[in-house]
Each structure stands twice: as C-alpha cells, then as structure tokens.
C-alpha cells in the first residue's frame, strides 16, 4: 500500500476537523506545513505505547 492510499479520498478539511492539521490549513499541499505538530504526535505515540495500542505511522 502506498502512503497516498492511506488518505485516499480524505479531504484536507477533514484532517483539520480531526485536528491532524491546524485550523485553516485546508489546501491540498498544506500537510507538509504541519511539522510543528510532530511534538504532539510524539506525545500521542508514547501514550499509545503505554497502553499497548497499535499505531501505524507512515512518513515520506
């Protein structure tokens, strides 16, 4: 599966609603601007690991 297949059909506005992107970043090329949010992602991954939950993260 390609990384693009993971978000195939997902609108950038849906990522904003899921707080995966900052509010207002709804353009198709906006995800690369979210690097400042990696700290929150790291916190999330640590919490998931603590509770032994599986998380798939695919970066390119």
PQR file with spaces between the fields and no chain letter, atoms N, CA, C, O and H, PARSE charges and radii, in Angstrom:
ATOM       1  N    UNK     1       0.856   -1.171    0.000 -0.4000 1.5000
ATOM       2  CA   UNK     1       0.000    0.000    0.000 -0.0000 2.0000
ATOM       3  C    UNK     1       0.901    1.231    0.000  0.5500 1.7000
ATOM       4  O    UNK     1       1.880    1.297    0.743 -0.5500 1.4000
ATOM       5  N    UNK     2       0.566    2.184   -0.823 -0.4000 1.5000
ATOM       6  CA   UNK     2       1.347    3.416   -0.869 -0.0000 2.0000
ATOM       7  C    UNK     2       0.878    4.370    0.224  0.5500 1.7000
ATOM       8  O    UNK     2      -0.254    4.253    0.693 -0.5500 1.4000
ATOM       9  H    UNK     2      -0.229    2.131   -1.426  0.4000 1.0000
ATOM      10  N    UNK     3       1.726    5.315    0.642 -0.4000 1.5000
ATOM      11  CA   UNK     3       1.304    6.282    1.657 -0.0000 2.0000
ATOM      12  C    UNK     3       0.064    7.056    1.230  0.5500 1.7000
ATOM      13  O    UNK     3      -0.801    7.351    2.054 -0.5500 1.4000
ATOM      14  H    UNK     3       2.646    5.410    0.261  0.4000 1.0000
ATOM      15  N    UNK     4      -0.023    7.384   -0.052 -0.4000 1.5000
ATOM      16  CA   UNK     4      -1.182    8.123   -0.535 -0.0000 2.0000
ATOM      17  C    UNK     4      -2.482    7.364   -0.379  0.5500 1.7000
ATOM      18  O    UNK     4      -3.542    7.969   -0.221 -0.5500 1.4000
ATOM      19  H    UNK     4       0.680    7.144   -0.721  0.4000 1.0000
ATOM      20  N    UNK     5      -2.409    6.036   -0.424 -0.4000 1.5000
ATOM      21  CA   UNK     5      -3.617    5.224   -0.280 -0.0000 2.0000
ATOM      22  C    UNK     5      -4.212    5.344    1.118  0.5500 1.7000
ATOM      23  O    UNK     5      -5.412    5.138    1.302 -0.5500 1.4000
ATOM      24  H    UNK     5      -1.548    5.545   -0.552  0.4000 1.0000
ATOM      25  N    UNK     6      -3.385    5.674    2.099 -0.4000 1.5000
ATOM      26  CA   UNK     6      -3.884    5.801    3.475 -0.0000 2.0000
ATOM      27  C    UNK     6      -4.843    6.970    3.631  0.5500 1.7000
ATOM      28  O    UNK     6      -5.723    6.943    4.492 -0.5500 1.4000
ATOM      29  H    UNK     6      -2.410    5.841    1.950  0.4000 1.0000
ATOM      30  N    UNK     7      -4.679    7.994    2.803 -0.4000 1.5000
ATOM      31  CA   UNK     7      -5.540    9.168    2.904 -0.0000 2.0000
ATOM      32  C    UNK     7      -6.331    9.385    1.622  0.5500 1.7000
ATOM      33  O    UNK     7      -6.871   10.468    1.401 -0.5500 1.4000
ATOM      34  H    UNK     7      -3.964    8.016    2.104  0.4000 1.0000
ATOM      35  N    UNK     8      -6.402    8.356    0.771 -0.4000 1.5000
ATOM      36  CA   UNK     8      -7.152    8.459   -0.472 -0.0000 2.0000
ATOM      37  C    UNK     8      -8.601    8.806   -0.175  0.5500 1.7000
ATOM      38  O    UNK     8      -9.271    8.111    0.588 -0.5500 1.4000
ATOM      39  H    UNK     8      -5.963    7.476    0.950  0.4000 1.0000
ATOM      40  N    UNK     9      -9.074    9.868   -0.772 -0.4000 1.5000
ATOM      41  CA   UNK     9     -10.450   10.292   -0.565 -0.0000 2.0000
ATOM      42  C    UNK     9     -10.671   11.133    0.676  0.5500 1.7000
ATOM      43  O    UNK     9     -11.801   11.535    0.952 -0.5500 1.4000
ATOM      44  H    UNK     9      -8.529   10.433   -1.392  0.4000 1.0000
ATOM      45  N    UNK    10      -9.610   11.409    1.435 -0.4000 1.5000
ATOM      46  CA   UNK    10      -9.734   12.234    2.639 -0.0000 2.0000
ATOM      47  C    UNK    10      -9.493   13.685    2.252  0.5500 1.7000
ATOM      48  O    UNK    10      -8.444   14.026    1.704 -0.5500 1.4000
ATOM      49  H    UNK    10      -8.692   11.082    1.211  0.4000 1.0000
ATOM      50  N    UNK    11     -10.452   14.520    2.534 -0.4000 1.5000
ATOM      51  CA   UNK    11     -10.356   15.941    2.232 -0.0000 2.0000
ATOM      52  C    UNK    11      -9.494   16.627    3.290  0.5500 1.7000
ATOM      53  O    UNK    11      -9.591   16.286    4.469 -0.5500 1.4000
ATOM      54  H    UNK    11     -11.303   14.243    2.979  0.4000 1.0000
ATOM      55  N    UNK    12      -8.644   17.594    2.893 -0.4000 1.5000
ATOM      56  CA   UNK    12      -7.843   18.306    3.896 -0.0000 2.0000
ATOM      57  C    UNK    12      -8.687   18.915    5.014  0.5500 1.7000
ATOM      58  O    UNK    12      -8.234   18.997    6.155 -0.5500 1.4000
ATOM      59  H    UNK    12      -8.565   17.871    1.935  0.4000 1.0000
ATOM      60  N    UNK    13      -9.900   19.339    4.698 -0.4000 1.5000
ATOM      61  CA   UNK    13     -10.774   19.901    5.735 -0.0000 2.0000
ATOM      62  C    UNK    13     -11.115   18.850    6.787  0.5500 1.7000
ATOM      63  O    UNK    13     -11.309   19.184    7.956 -0.5500 1.4000
ATOM      64  H    UNK    13     -10.268   19.273    3.771  0.4000 1.0000
ATOM      65  N    UNK    14     -11.190   17.580    6.379 -0.4000 1.5000
ATOM      66  CA   UNK    14     -11.445   16.507    7.343 -0.0000 2.0000
ATOM      67  C    UNK    14     -10.256   16.331    8.281  0.5500 1.7000
ATOM      68  O    UNK    14     -10.432   16.034    9.462 -0.5500 1.4000
ATOM      69  H    UNK    14     -11.033   17.309    5.430  0.4000 1.0000
ATOM      70  N    UNK    15      -9.038   16.513    7.752 -0.4000 1.5000
ATOM      71  CA   UNK    15      -7.859   16.435    8.607 -0.0000 2.0000
ATOM      72  C    UNK    15      -7.845   17.575    9.614  0.5500 1.7000
ATOM      73  O    UNK    15      -7.425   17.396   10.757 -0.5500 1.4000
ATOM      74  H    UNK    15      -8.895   16.754    6.792  0.4000 1.0000
ATOM      75  N    UNK    16      -8.307   18.751    9.188 -0.4000 1.5000
ATOM      76  CA   UNK    16      -8.410   19.882   10.115 -0.0000 2.0000
ATOM      77  C    UNK    16      -9.429   19.552   11.198  0.5500 1.7000
ATOM      78  O    UNK    16      -9.187   19.809   12.378 -0.5500 1.4000
ATOM      79  H    UNK    16      -8.649   18.897    8.260  0.4000 1.0000
ATOM      80  N    UNK    17     -10.567   18.985   10.806 -0.4000 1.5000
ATOM      81  CA   UNK    17     -11.611   18.633   11.774 -0.0000 2.0000
ATOM      82  C    UNK    17     -11.118   17.577   12.760  0.5500 1.7000
ATOM      83  O    UNK    17     -11.546   17.559   13.914 -0.5500 1.4000
ATOM      84  H    UNK    17     -10.764   18.776    9.848  0.4000 1.0000
ATOM      85  N    UNK    18     -10.223   16.701   12.314 -0.4000 1.5000
ATOM      86  CA   UNK    18      -9.675   15.659   13.185 -0.0000 2.0000
ATOM      87  C    UNK    18      -8.473   16.157   13.976  0.5500 1.7000
ATOM      88  O    UNK    18      -7.842   15.390   14.703 -0.5500 1.4000
ATOM      89  H    UNK    18      -9.876   16.716   11.376  0.4000 1.0000
ATOM      90  N    UNK    19      -8.157   17.433   13.835 -0.4000 1.5000
ATOM      91  CA   UNK    19      -7.026   18.084   14.482 -0.0000 2.0000
ATOM      92  C    UNK    19      -5.703   17.434   14.052  0.5500 1.7000
ATOM      93  O    UNK    19      -4.732   17.426   14.809 -0.5500 1.4000
ATOM      94  H    UNK    19      -8.669   18.057   13.244  0.4000 1.0000
ATOM      95  N    UNK    20      -5.679   16.892   12.836 -0.4000 1.5000
ATOM      96  CA   UNK    20      -4.437   16.375   12.279 -0.0000 2.0000
ATOM      97  C    UNK    20      -3.663   17.505   11.614  0.5500 1.7000
ATOM      98  O    UNK    20      -2.445   17.422   11.456 -0.5500 1.4000
ATOM      99  H    UNK    20      -6.468   16.899   12.221  0.4000 1.0000
ATOM     100  N    UNK    21      -4.361   18.543   11.232 -0.4000 1.5000
ATOM     101  CA   UNK    21      -3.753   19.749   10.671 -0.0000 2.0000
ATOM     102  C    UNK    21      -4.291   20.943   11.436  0.5500 1.7000
ATOM     103  O    UNK    21      -5.411   20.888   11.942 -0.5500 1.4000
ATOM     104  H    UNK    21      -5.350   18.611   11.360  0.4000 1.0000
ATOM     105  N    UNK    22      -3.530   22.016   11.534 -0.4000 1.5000
ATOM     106  CA   UNK    22      -4.027   23.221   12.194 -0.0000 2.0000
ATOM     107  C    UNK    22      -5.225   23.806   11.454  0.5500 1.7000
ATOM     108  O    UNK    22      -5.324   23.680   10.234 -0.5500 1.4000
ATOM     109  H    UNK    22      -2.619   22.060   11.122  0.4000 1.0000
ATOM     110  N    UNK    23      -6.117   24.433   12.173 -0.4000 1.5000
ATOM     111  CA   UNK    23      -7.287   25.064   11.567 -0.0000 2.0000
ATOM     112  C    UNK    23      -6.849   26.050   10.500  0.5500 1.7000
ATOM     113  O    UNK    23      -5.893   26.801   10.693 -0.5500 1.4000
ATOM     114  H    UNK    23      -6.036   24.536   13.165  0.4000 1.0000
ATOM     115  N    UNK    24      -7.537   26.047    9.395 -0.4000 1.5000
ATOM     116  CA   UNK    24      -7.238   26.958    8.304 -0.0000 2.0000
ATOM     117  C    UNK    24      -6.345   26.354    7.239  0.5500 1.7000
ATOM     118  O    UNK    24      -6.230   26.918    6.151 -0.5500 1.4000
ATOM     119  H    UNK    24      -8.313   25.437    9.238  0.4000 1.0000
ATOM     120  N    UNK    25      -5.716   25.237    7.512 -0.4000 1.5000
ATOM     121  CA   UNK    25      -4.844   24.598    6.514 -0.0000 2.0000
ATOM     122  C    UNK    25      -5.656   23.573    5.755  0.5500 1.7000
ATOM     123  O    UNK    25      -5.608   22.382    6.063 -0.5500 1.4000
ATOM     124  H    UNK    25      -5.809   24.779    8.395  0.4000 1.0000
ATOM     125  N    UNK    26      -6.393   24.023    4.777 -0.4000 1.5000
ATOM     126  CA   UNK    26      -7.277   23.127    4.047 -0.0000 2.0000
ATOM     127  C    UNK    26      -6.844   22.907    2.606  0.5500 1.7000
ATOM     128  O    UNK    26      -7.526   22.198    1.867 -0.5500 1.4000
ATOM     129  H    UNK    26      -6.433   24.991    4.526  0.4000 1.0000
ATOM     130  N    UNK    27      -5.721   23.500    2.183 -0.4000 1.5000
ATOM     131  CA   UNK    27      -5.259   23.285    0.821 -0.0000 2.0000
ATOM     132  C    UNK    27      -4.629   21.898    0.707  0.5500 1.7000
ATOM     133  O    UNK    27      -4.181   21.320    1.698 -0.5500 1.4000
ATOM     134  H    UNK    27      -5.167   24.076    2.784  0.4000 1.0000
ATOM     135  N    UNK    28      -4.604   21.378   -0.519 -0.4000 1.5000
ATOM     136  CA   UNK    28      -4.059   20.039   -0.755 -0.0000 2.0000
ATOM     137  C    UNK    28      -2.594   19.918   -0.344  0.5500 1.7000
ATOM     138  O    UNK    28      -2.175   18.854    0.112 -0.5500 1.4000
ATOM     139  H    UNK    28      -4.967   21.847   -1.323  0.4000 1.0000
ATOM     140  N    UNK    29      -1.803   20.989   -0.495 -0.4000 1.5000
ATOM     141  CA   UNK    29      -0.370   20.905   -0.208 -0.0000 2.0000
ATOM     142  C    UNK    29      -0.022   21.333    1.213  0.5500 1.7000
ATOM     143  O    UNK    29       1.156   21.488    1.535 -0.5500 1.4000
ATOM     144  H    UNK    29      -2.144   21.853   -0.865  0.4000 1.0000
ATOM     145  N    UNK    30      -1.015   21.525    2.060 -0.4000 1.5000
ATOM     146  CA   UNK    30      -0.776   22.019    3.412 -0.0000 2.0000
ATOM     147  C    UNK    30      -0.145   21.016    4.383  0.5500 1.7000
ATOM     148  O    UNK    30       0.532   21.454    5.313 -0.5500 1.4000
ATOM     149  H    UNK    30      -1.972   21.399    1.798  0.4000 1.0000
ATOM     150  N    UNK    31      -0.323   19.704    4.228 -0.4000 1.5000
ATOM     151  CA   UNK    31       0.219   18.791    5.247 -0.0000 2.0000
ATOM     152  C    UNK    31       1.706   18.951    5.533  0.5500 1.7000
ATOM     153  O    UNK    31       2.134   18.719    6.663 -0.5500 1.4000
ATOM     154  H    UNK    31      -0.873   19.348    3.472  0.4000 1.0000
ATOM     155  N    UNK    32       2.498   19.337    4.552 -0.4000 1.5000
ATOM     156  CA   UNK    32       3.935   19.485    4.810 -0.0000 2.0000
ATOM     157  C    UNK    32       4.228   20.638    5.766  0.5500 1.7000
ATOM     158  O    UNK    32       5.338   20.742    6.289 -0.5500 1.4000
ATOM     159  H    UNK    32       2.150   19.526    3.634  0.4000 1.0000
ATOM     160  N    UNK    33       3.253   21.496    5.995 -0.4000 1.5000
ATOM     161  CA   UNK    33       3.446   22.629    6.897 -0.0000 2.0000
ATOM     162  C    UNK    33       3.228   22.251    8.358  0.5500 1.7000
ATOM     163  O    UNK    33       3.439   23.078    9.246 -0.5500 1.4000
ATOM     164  H    UNK    33       2.352   21.412    5.571  0.4000 1.0000
ATOM     165  N    UNK    34       2.815   21.029    8.617 -0.4000 1.5000
ATOM     166  CA   UNK    34       2.438   20.620    9.971 -0.0000 2.0000
ATOM     167  C    UNK    34       3.605   20.121   10.807  0.5500 1.7000
ATOM     168  O    UNK    34       3.389   19.488   11.840 -0.5500 1.4000
ATOM     169  H    UNK    34       2.644   20.358    7.896  0.4000 1.0000
ATOM     170  N    UNK    35       4.833   20.389   10.389 -0.4000 1.5000
ATOM     171  CA   UNK    35       5.989   19.845   11.109 -0.0000 2.0000
ATOM     172  C    UNK    35       6.032   20.291   12.565  0.5500 1.7000
ATOM     173  O    UNK    35       6.582   19.580   13.406 -0.5500 1.4000
ATOM     174  H    UNK    35       5.009   20.904    9.550  0.4000 1.0000
ATOM     175  N    UNK    36       5.471   21.438   12.875 -0.4000 1.5000
ATOM     176  CA   UNK    36       5.428   21.903   14.252 -0.0000 2.0000
ATOM     177  C    UNK    36       4.546   21.047   15.145  0.5500 1.7000
ATOM     178  O    UNK    36       4.601   21.157   16.370 -0.5500 1.4000
ATOM     179  H    UNK    36       5.024   22.016   12.192  0.4000 1.0000
ATOM     180  N    UNK    37       3.746   20.209   14.543 -0.4000 1.5000
ATOM     181  CA   UNK    37       2.835   19.367   15.313 -0.0000 2.0000
ATOM     182  C    UNK    37       3.423   17.997   15.616  0.5500 1.7000
ATOM     183  O    UNK    37       2.753   17.165   16.226 -0.5500 1.4000
ATOM     184  H    UNK    37       3.701   20.120   13.548  0.4000 1.0000
ATOM     185  N    UNK    38       4.662   17.745   15.203 -0.4000 1.5000
ATOM     186  CA   UNK    38       5.266   16.444   15.469 -0.0000 2.0000
ATOM     187  C    UNK    38       5.449   16.200   16.961  0.5500 1.7000
ATOM     188  O    UNK    38       5.438   15.049   17.398 -0.5500 1.4000
ATOM     189  H    UNK    38       5.207   18.422   14.707  0.4000 1.0000
ATOM     190  N    UNK    39       5.614   17.247   17.743 -0.4000 1.5000
ATOM     191  CA   UNK    39       5.732   17.050   19.194 -0.0000 2.0000
ATOM     192  C    UNK    39       4.452   16.425   19.746  0.5500 1.7000
ATOM     193  O    UNK    39       4.504   15.503   20.560 -0.5500 1.4000
ATOM     194  H    UNK    39       5.623   18.182   17.388  0.4000 1.0000
ATOM     195  N    UNK    40       3.306   16.931   19.298 -0.4000 1.5000
ATOM     196  CA   UNK    40       2.031   16.354   19.739 -0.0000 2.0000
ATOM     197  C    UNK    40       1.911   14.914   19.258  0.5500 1.7000
ATOM     198  O    UNK    40       1.375   14.066   19.971 -0.5500 1.4000
ATOM     199  H    UNK    40       3.264   17.680   18.637  0.4000 1.0000
ATOM     200  N    UNK    41       2.405   14.629   18.055 -0.4000 1.5000
ATOM     201  CA   UNK    41       2.374   13.262   17.548 -0.0000 2.0000
ATOM     202  C    UNK    41       3.235   12.352   18.417  0.5500 1.7000
ATOM     203  O    UNK    41       2.841   11.226   18.720 -0.5500 1.4000
ATOM     204  H    UNK    41       2.841   15.318   17.476  0.4000 1.0000
ATOM     205  N    UNK    42       4.396   12.830   18.814 -0.4000 1.5000
ATOM     206  CA   UNK    42       5.276   12.034   19.676 -0.0000 2.0000
ATOM     207  C    UNK    42       4.592   11.739   21.009  0.5500 1.7000
ATOM     208  O    UNK    42       4.686   10.623   21.520 -0.5500 1.4000
ATOM     209  H    UNK    42       4.716   13.744   18.568  0.4000 1.0000
ATOM     210  N    UNK    43       3.907   12.729   21.571 -0.4000 1.5000
ATOM     211  CA   UNK    43       3.162   12.512   22.816 -0.0000 2.0000
ATOM     212  C    UNK    43       2.083   11.449   22.616  0.5500 1.7000
ATOM     213  O    UNK    43       1.885   10.581   23.466 -0.5500 1.4000
ATOM     214  H    UNK    43       3.831   13.636   21.156  0.4000 1.0000
ATOM     215  N    UNK    44       1.398   11.531   21.494 -0.4000 1.5000
ATOM     216  CA   UNK    44       0.351   10.557   21.185 -0.0000 2.0000
ATOM     217  C    UNK    44       0.931    9.151   21.073  0.5500 1.7000
ATOM     218  O    UNK    44       0.366    8.198   21.611 -0.5500 1.4000
ATOM     219  H    UNK    44       1.559   12.236   20.804  0.4000 1.0000
ATOM     220  N    UNK    45       2.059    9.020   20.373 -0.4000 1.5000
ATOM     221  CA   UNK    45       2.672    7.704   20.195 -0.0000 2.0000
ATOM     222  C    UNK    45       3.143    7.122   21.522  0.5500 1.7000
ATOM     223  O    UNK    45       3.005    5.921   21.755 -0.5500 1.4000
ATOM     224  H    UNK    45       2.518    9.794   19.936  0.4000 1.0000
ATOM     225  N    UNK    46       3.703    7.970   22.400 -0.4000 1.5000
ATOM     226  CA   UNK    46       4.119    7.485   23.715 -0.0000 2.0000
ATOM     227  C    UNK    46       2.918    6.983   24.515  0.5500 1.7000
ATOM     228  O    UNK    46       2.991    5.948   25.177 -0.5500 1.4000
ATOM     229  H    UNK    46       3.815    8.946   22.211  0.4000 1.0000
ATOM     230  N    UNK    47       1.820    7.722   24.446 -0.4000 1.5000
ATOM     231  CA   UNK    47       0.614    7.316   25.171 -0.0000 2.0000
ATOM     232  C    UNK    47       0.064    6.009   24.611  0.5500 1.7000
ATOM     233  O    UNK    47      -0.332    5.122   25.367 -0.5500 1.4000
ATOM     234  H    UNK    47       1.761    8.563   23.908  0.4000 1.0000
ATOM     235  N    UNK    48       0.040    5.895   23.289 -0.4000 1.5000
ATOM     236  CA   UNK    48      -0.440    4.656   22.670 -0.0000 2.0000
ATOM     237  C    UNK    48       0.433    3.476   23.088  0.5500 1.7000
ATOM     238  O    UNK    48      -0.078    2.393   23.373 -0.5500 1.4000
ATOM     239  H    UNK    48       0.361    6.616   22.675  0.4000 1.0000
ATOM     240  N    UNK    49       1.738    3.681   23.124 -0.4000 1.5000
ATOM     241  CA   UNK    49       2.651    2.607   23.533 -0.0000 2.0000
ATOM     242  C    UNK    49       2.434    2.233   24.998  0.5500 1.7000
ATOM     243  O    UNK    49       2.481    1.058   25.360 -0.5500 1.4000
ATOM     244  H    UNK    49       2.154    4.561   22.893  0.4000 1.0000
ATOM     245  N    UNK    50       2.198    3.239   25.834 -0.4000 1.5000
ATOM     246  CA   UNK    50       1.983    2.979   27.256 -0.0000 2.0000
ATOM     247  C    UNK    50       0.779    2.065   27.458  0.5500 1.7000
ATOM     248  O    UNK    50       0.797    1.185   28.319 -0.5500 1.4000
ATOM     249  H    UNK    50       2.160    4.194   25.540  0.4000 1.0000
ATOM     250  N    UNK    51      -0.269    2.276   26.660 -0.4000 1.5000
ATOM     251  CA   UNK    51      -1.475    1.469   26.791 -0.0000 2.0000
ATOM     252  C    UNK    51      -1.487    0.280   25.833  0.5500 1.7000
ATOM     253  O    UNK    51      -2.515   -0.370   25.641 -0.5500 1.4000
ATOM     254  H    UNK    51      -0.284    2.991   25.961  0.4000 1.0000
ATOM     255  N    UNK    52      -0.319    0.005   25.231 -0.4000 1.5000
ATOM     256  CA   UNK    52      -0.139   -1.133   24.325 -0.0000 2.0000
ATOM     257  C    UNK    52      -1.140   -1.129   23.179  0.5500 1.7000
ATOM     258  O    UNK    52      -1.721   -2.162   22.844 -0.5500 1.4000
ATOM     259  H    UNK    52       0.516    0.533   25.387  0.4000 1.0000
ATOM     260  N    UNK    53      -1.333    0.033   22.587 -0.4000 1.5000
ATOM     261  CA   UNK    53      -2.191    0.176   21.420 -0.0000 2.0000
ATOM     262  C    UNK    53      -1.317    0.254   20.172  0.5500 1.7000
ATOM     263  O    UNK    53      -0.217    0.804   20.220 -0.5500 1.4000
ATOM     264  H    UNK    53      -0.861    0.872   22.859  0.4000 1.0000
ATOM     265  N    UNK    54      -1.786   -0.281   19.080 -0.4000 1.5000
ATOM     266  CA   UNK    54      -1.034   -0.254   17.829 -0.0000 2.0000
ATOM     267  C    UNK    54      -1.277    1.060   17.095  0.5500 1.7000
ATOM     268  O    UNK    54      -2.396    1.571   17.046 -0.5500 1.4000
ATOM     269  H    UNK    54      -2.680   -0.728   19.041  0.4000 1.0000
ATOM     270  N    UNK    55      -0.212    1.583   16.535 -0.4000 1.5000
ATOM     271  CA   UNK    55      -0.295    2.817   15.757 -0.0000 2.0000
ATOM     272  C    UNK    55       0.548    2.631   14.508  0.5500 1.7000
ATOM     273  O    UNK    55       1.691    2.183   14.587 -0.5500 1.4000
ATOM     274  H    UNK    55       0.697    1.168   16.575  0.4000 1.0000
ATOM     275  N    UNK    56      -0.016    2.974   13.353 -0.4000 1.5000
ATOM     276  CA   UNK    56       0.726    2.934   12.100 -0.0000 2.0000
ATOM     277  C    UNK    56       1.027    4.363   11.690  0.5500 1.7000
ATOM     278  O    UNK    56       0.117    5.174   11.517 -0.5500 1.4000
ATOM     279  H    UNK    56      -0.945    3.339   13.290  0.4000 1.0000
ATOM     280  N    UNK    57       2.305    4.668   11.536 -0.4000 1.5000
ATOM     281  CA   UNK    57       2.717    5.996   11.082 -0.0000 2.0000
ATOM     282  C    UNK    57       3.573    5.794    9.849  0.5500 1.7000
ATOM     283  O    UNK    57       4.577    5.083    9.886 -0.5500 1.4000
ATOM     284  H    UNK    57       3.044    4.009   11.677  0.4000 1.0000
ATOM     285  N    UNK    58       3.177    6.414    8.773 -0.4000 1.5000
ATOM     286  CA   UNK    58       3.912    6.281    7.518 -0.0000 2.0000
ATOM     287  C    UNK    58       4.341    7.665    7.092  0.5500 1.7000
ATOM     288  O    UNK    58       3.497    8.517    6.814 -0.5500 1.4000
ATOM     289  H    UNK    58       2.362    6.991    8.742  0.4000 1.0000
ATOM     290  N    UNK    59       5.630    7.904    7.036 -0.4000 1.5000
ATOM     291  CA   UNK    59       6.145    9.200    6.601 -0.0000 2.0000
ATOM     292  C    UNK    59       7.006    9.007    5.372  0.5500 1.7000
ATOM     293  O    UNK    59       7.557    7.931    5.143 -0.5500 1.4000
ATOM     294  H    UNK    59       6.316    7.212    7.262  0.4000 1.0000
ATOM     295  N    UNK    60       7.112   10.040    4.604 -0.4000 1.5000
ATOM     296  CA   UNK    60       7.942   10.011    3.409 -0.0000 2.0000
ATOM     297  C    UNK    60       8.900   11.151    3.413  0.5500 1.7000
ATOM     298  O    UNK    60       9.690   11.297    2.480 -0.5500 1.4000
ATOM     299  H    UNK    60       6.665   10.915    4.790  0.4000 1.0000
